[in-house]
Amino acid sequence: MARRLARDRLWDEEVRRQARELGLPVLPVDGSRSAAELAAELAAMFRLVS
């Protein structure tokens, strides 16, 4: 399990790095916000709300 978590952490870092290089937004999903808050942020990010 420790190896899987380490692999996942490396993958996460790589995806974030690539997004930064491409100037793409990244929406952290870490349990600190509710699903409704995340949905609202995503909707705003994709301009789905006025």
N, C-alpha and C positions, 0 to 999 in steps of 0.2 A: 504494500500500500504506500509506503514511504517513497518508493521509486515512481509510482504513478503520480503521486502528488508533486514530486519534483519535476517530472516530465510536464505535467499540466502547468506548473508555474513557469517553466521555460517557454512553453507554447504561448501562454498569456503575455509574457514579456515581449515575445517576437511579434505577435499580432499588434500589440500596443505600439511598438517601435515602428512597424510598417505604417500604421495609421497616422502616427505623428509625421513621418516623412512625407506622406501623401496629403497632409493637411486635412485628414478626415476626423470627424468628431468621434469620441469614444464615450460611451455611457457606462460608467462603472456599476456593476451589479454585485454588491458586497453585503447585502442584508441590512444596510444602514437606513434604507428608505423602503416605504411600503410599495406594493405593486401599483397602487393608484398613483403614487408620486412618480414612479418610473414611467408609467404609461403617459402621464401628463408631460413629462420631460421629452419623451420620444415623440409625442404628437407635436410639441412645439418645435423640436429639432427638424421634423419633416414638414413643418408648416401645415399641419392638419387642423390647427385651431386658429381662430382669428383673435 
